[in-house]
Amino acid sequence: MATLLIHATHGSEDPERATLAFIVGNIAASAEQETVVLLTIEGVRLATRGYADTIHKEGFQPLAEVIASFVANGGQIWVCGTCARPRSISEADLIDGARIVSAAQAVELLTSGAASLSF
């Protein structure tokens, strides 16, 4: 199976989109599909410690729980370095399972055949 790359651009300003990216990612990861959630723009904040703790869209599981499940199921969280830098986010700020990556890494994953989905 190909890798699945899920692109998430939203944080607390759009709890539904922020949560849906990880719900879909968690379904794929729990099915043993290699899955990466790529966080860009305001989405990079989702990978910082404590940020997702208060995000809860009515009708959905709390986002922090969905993210924890995603990581426990083997999902990877990639944080756009170009987006993290102006927000003063460094590796030291990230939750377990998250890491800062370059645009080149995302392009490499896509050109190697990863399917993609955006929220």
QUIDATA-V636082 format. One record per residue. N is the residue number from 1. NEAR is the number of other ideal C-beta (glycine too) atoms within 10 Angstrom. Layout:
N;NEAR, N;NEAR
This chain:
1;9, 2;11, 3;17, 4;22, 5;21, 6;25, 7;20, 8;28, 9;19, 10;21, 11;22, 12;14, 13;10, 14;17, 15;19, 16;14, 17;16, 18;28, 19;26, 20;20, 21;27, 22;30, 23;17, 24;18, 25;29, 26;23, 27;14, 28;24, 29;23, 30;15, 31;11, 32;10, 33;17, 34;16, 35;25, 36;22, 37;31, 38;26, 39;29, 40;19, 41;14, 42;17, 43;23, 44;30, 45;22, 46;26, 47;27, 48;20, 49;12, 50;9, 51;20, 52;25, 53;12, 54;11, 55;22, 56;16, 57;15, 58;6, 59;7, 60;17, 61;14, 62;16, 63;25, 64;18, 65;16, 66;22, 67;29, 68;17, 69;17, 70;26, 71;20, 72;13, 73;17, 74;14, 75;23, 76;19, 77;25, 78;23, 79;27, 80;23, 81;18, 82;12, 83;19, 84;22, 85;12, 86;8, 87;14, 88;7, 89;22, 90;13, 91;11, 92;7, 93;19, 94;18, 95;18, 96;11, 97;16, 98;23, 99;13, 100;21, 101;21, 102;12, 103;13, 104;9, 105;16, 106;19, 107;10, 108;12, 109;20, 110;15, 111;8, 112;9, 113;8, 114;18, 115;13, 116;14, 117;15, 118;12, 119;20
